[in-house]
Amino acid sequence: MAMDKHVRRGHPITFGLIILFGLFELALSAWLTSMFNTHHNMRSLTERDRVRFALFTSSWTVLFSTLLLALFWHSSDGSILTSILTHIIVLAFTWLMWAATAGAVTEMLGGGLNCKIQDSYIYCNQLNALEAFAWIEFLLVTFAIIVVLVRGIAAARRGDGYRGGLV
């Protein structure tokens, strides 16, 4: 039962961090999208599209992480909405999108920008922050999916099945 106590404490903390950094990424990508739409000063259409993808990914993450967190608080007693399977499905798709977002933004920036010498990027610091928060989100979602997979394997070995709750 000691693990249940850790899950009850860790789930809100983990998803709270995912939501917090998702909001940072959401605000940053929304601001960059707004600047690109208003001033048309992006370096290329690729830059614009990758920032928009970061906006979509962060919106998805904030929405579904908030939903999973609220459902966990409301009914963590083994409901299908708070099950391991539901968490795995949502987190797997979220993980794939963050991997694509972080990789795409990193490739676009060539691994990061030195804003002291880069003058071709108008929003150099903001793009660096966009990349950093994308990697932070990727790592947080990776941690969450590993924990959920470990809990799922443990539940299956106990005979609880994959539909059982996280706790």
C-alpha positions as CSV (number, residue, x, y, z in Angstrom):
1,M,0.0,0.0,0.0
2,A,3.0,2.3,0.3
3,M,3.2,2.7,-3.4
4,D,-0.5,3.9,-3.5
5,K,0.4,6.7,-1.2
6,H,3.3,7.8,-3.5
7,V,1.0,7.7,-6.5
8,R,-1.7,9.7,-4.8
9,R,0.9,12.4,-4.0
10,G,3.0,12.1,-7.2
11,H,0.2,12.1,-9.8
12,P,-1.0,15.7,-8.9
13,I,2.6,16.9,-8.7
14,T,3.7,15.4,-12.0
15,F,0.6,16.5,-13.9
16,G,0.8,19.9,-12.2
17,L,4.3,20.3,-13.6
18,I,3.2,19.1,-17.0
19,I,0.4,21.6,-17.0
20,L,2.6,24.4,-15.7
21,F,5.3,24.0,-18.3
22,G,2.6,23.4,-20.9
23,L,1.1,26.8,-20.0
24,F,4.6,28.4,-20.4
25,E,4.9,26.8,-23.9
26,L,1.4,27.7,-24.8
27,A,1.9,31.4,-23.9
28,L,5.2,31.5,-25.7
29,S,4.0,29.8,-28.9
30,A,0.8,31.8,-28.9
31,W,2.8,35.0,-28.6
32,L,5.2,34.0,-31.4
33,T,2.3,32.9,-33.6
34,S,0.6,36.3,-33.0
35,M,3.8,38.2,-33.9
36,F,4.3,36.1,-37.0
37,N,0.7,36.7,-38.1
38,T,0.8,40.4,-37.3
39,H,4.2,41.3,-38.7
40,H,4.9,38.5,-41.1
41,N,8.5,38.5,-39.9
42,M,9.2,34.8,-39.6
43,R,12.3,33.6,-41.3
44,S,10.4,30.9,-43.3
45,L,7.2,29.1,-43.4
46,T,8.9,26.2,-41.7
47,E,9.5,28.4,-38.7
48,R,5.9,29.6,-38.6
49,D,4.5,26.1,-39.0
50,R,6.7,24.6,-36.2
51,V,5.8,27.3,-33.8
52,R,2.1,26.6,-34.6
53,F,2.7,22.9,-34.0
54,A,4.2,23.8,-30.6
55,L,1.0,25.8,-30.0
56,F,-1.2,22.9,-30.8
57,T,0.9,20.4,-28.8
58,S,0.9,22.6,-25.7
59,S,-2.8,23.2,-26.0
60,W,-3.4,19.5,-26.3
61,T,-1.2,18.8,-23.3
62,V,-2.8,21.5,-21.1
63,L,-6.3,20.3,-22.0
64,F,-5.9,16.6,-21.5
65,S,-3.5,16.8,-18.6
66,T,-6.0,19.0,-16.8
67,L,-8.7,16.6,-17.6
68,L,-6.7,13.6,-16.4
69,L,-5.8,15.4,-13.2
70,A,-9.4,16.5,-12.5
71,L,-10.7,13.0,-13.1
72,F,-8.0,11.5,-10.9
73,W,-9.0,13.9,-8.0
74,H,-12.7,13.2,-8.6
75,S,-12.7,9.5,-8.9
76,S,-9.4,7.7,-8.4
77,D,-11.2,4.6,-7.3
78,G,-10.7,2.6,-10.5
79,S,-13.0,4.3,-13.0
80,I,-12.4,3.7,-16.7
81,L,-11.7,7.4,-17.1
82,T,-8.8,7.3,-14.5
83,S,-7.5,3.8,-15.6
84,I,-4.0,2.9,-16.5
85,L,-5.1,2.3,-20.1
86,T,-6.6,5.8,-20.4
87,H,-3.4,7.3,-19.0
88,I,-1.3,5.3,-21.4
89,I,-3.3,6.2,-24.5
90,V,-3.3,10.0,-23.7
91,L,0.3,10.0,-22.5
92,A,1.6,8.0,-25.5
93,F,0.0,10.4,-28.0
94,T,1.2,13.4,-26.0
95,W,4.7,11.9,-25.8
96,L,4.8,11.4,-29.6
97,M,3.7,15.0,-30.2
98,W,6.3,16.4,-27.8
99,A,9.0,14.3,-29.4
100,A,8.1,15.7,-32.8
101,T,7.7,19.3,-31.5
102,A,11.0,19.3,-29.6
103,G,12.9,17.6,-32.5
104,A,11.3,20.0,-35.1
105,V,12.1,23.1,-33.1
106,T,15.6,21.9,-32.3
107,E,16.3,21.1,-36.0
108,M,14.9,24.5,-37.0
109,L,17.3,26.3,-34.6
110,G,20.2,24.0,-35.3
111,G,20.3,22.9,-31.7
112,G,19.9,26.3,-30.2
113,L,20.8,29.9,-31.0
114,N,23.5,32.2,-29.7
115,C,21.5,35.4,-29.5
116,K,24.6,37.5,-29.2
117,I,25.8,36.6,-32.7
118,Q,22.5,35.5,-34.4
119,D,20.9,38.5,-36.0
120,S,18.7,36.7,-38.6
121,Y,16.3,35.5,-35.9
122,I,14.1,38.3,-34.8
123,Y,12.8,36.5,-31.7
124,C,16.0,34.7,-30.8
125,N,15.5,34.4,-27.0
126,Q,11.8,33.4,-27.3
127,L,12.7,30.7,-29.8
128,N,15.4,29.4,-27.5
129,A,12.8,29.3,-24.7
130,L,10.4,27.5,-26.9
131,E,12.9,24.8,-27.6
132,A,13.8,24.5,-23.9
133,F,10.2,24.2,-22.7
134,A,9.5,21.7,-25.4
135,W,12.3,19.4,-24.1
136,I,11.2,19.9,-20.5
137,E,7.7,18.8,-21.5
138,F,9.1,15.8,-23.4
139,L,11.0,14.8,-20.3
140,L,8.1,15.2,-17.9
141,V,5.8,13.2,-20.2
142,T,8.5,10.6,-20.5
143,F,8.7,10.3,-16.8
144,A,4.9,10.1,-16.4
145,I,4.5,7.4,-19.1
146,I,7.3,5.3,-17.5
147,V,5.6,5.4,-14.1
148,V,2.2,4.6,-15.7
149,L,3.7,1.6,-17.6
150,V,5.4,0.3,-14.4
151,R,2.1,0.6,-12.5
152,G,0.3,-1.1,-15.4
153,I,2.7,-4.0,-15.4
154,A,2.5,-4.4,-11.7
155,A,-1.4,-4.3,-11.8
156,A,-1.4,-7.0,-14.6
157,R,1.0,-9.2,-12.6
158,R,-1.3,-8.9,-9.5
159,G,-4.2,-9.9,-11.6
160,D,-6.0,-6.5,-11.5
161,G,-5.9,-6.2,-15.3
162,Y,-5.2,-3.0,-17.3
163,R,-8.5,-1.4,-16.5
164,G,-7.7,-0.9,-12.8
165,G,-7.0,2.5,-11.5
166,L,-3.6,3.9,-10.9
167,V,-4.0,3.6,-7.2
